[in-house]
Amino acid sequence: MGSVRWAFLCGSWRPSRSEWMLANRCIQREERDRIGQFVFAKDAKSAMAGRLLLRRFVCERMGIPWSEIRLERSPRGKPYLAAPLKVRSDSGTEPPSWSFNLSHQGDYAVLAAEQGGQVGVDIMKNTMPGTSSVPEFFRIMTRQFTAYEWSVIQSAGTEHLQLAAFYRHWALKESFIKAIGTGLGFNLQRVEFHLAPEPLTQKHVLRQTKMHLDEEEEEDWIFEESLLDADHHVAVALGPTDKTGSELFRPSLPPASSFALLSFSDLTASASPLTEEDPACWDSFEMKAEAPQRQRDTHTPEQPPVSR
């Protein structure tokens, strides 16, 4: 079974004109137009990185030429591959299908993909709430976690550590929601996480965290947790599909691997232009970059997790 974990550091990416123009030419026209509608350069960069991560994955791991990749969006906005090619192995059998998911928040865009299973990924940056104190922020978010989870969060120590525990639980919940493709209608208190006793560190992936669904421990799901840096926590939810089943899924999982940090050159190494150059793309981005930047994340926990 195949497994992919890629990350791109959007926060420090300062694209040159040639880079931004190349990126815009290497994605579908409707994707380019959608990215052009963002008000802030930060959001445009994150969305662009997500498109390039996804197209690189489809091209290099699924073997579909860049120019033949056609990405569409579900009614909830989740990207999917339209009419994927049927590839057969040397034995003549069809290999397990790939599942992939994207997330961007804080300074990173990340992609997780798994062959033969469901996957969801979420990244969260540990930041102070912008409009309220930490206790008030927690009060607003009370319904998102169970009493047990709140006891873990609020016993973590300082406010900074409590926020880190909060965002860790949040990322776990959203990774699961995104893996199963459910949006706002899912009651988050049905899901309760029991964290691994081992502390999170960079370069090391934990798989010991357990999920309880409707008060029953779920043996079928595995959760990978790691730190991209001191402030960014990422969670990956892995579960069986109807075809694989839990008895086949767990034994086939490859060892956990850290997220590989890619450069812009990596993102576009296999790319080929799909459209003609449009100078307006750079002009629009330059105006966004020069405008006063609000400290605003593209995905903050002011609403329950939603698939994207």
Protein Blocks (a to p, Z undefined) as FASTA:
>chain_A
ZZddddddfklpccdfklmmmmmmmpcfklmmmmmmpmbfklmmmmmmmmmmmmmmmmmm
nopafklpccdddfkopacdehiaddddfkopacdddddddddehjbccddddehiacdd
ddddddddfkbcfklmmmmmmmmpcfklmmmmmmnopfklmmmmmmmmmmmmmmmmmmno
pafklcfklpccdddfbdcdehiacfkbccdeehiacfkbccddddfblmlccddddddd
fklommlmmmmpccddddddddfklmmmmgccfbdcdfklmmmmmmmmmpccddddfbdc
fbccddZZ
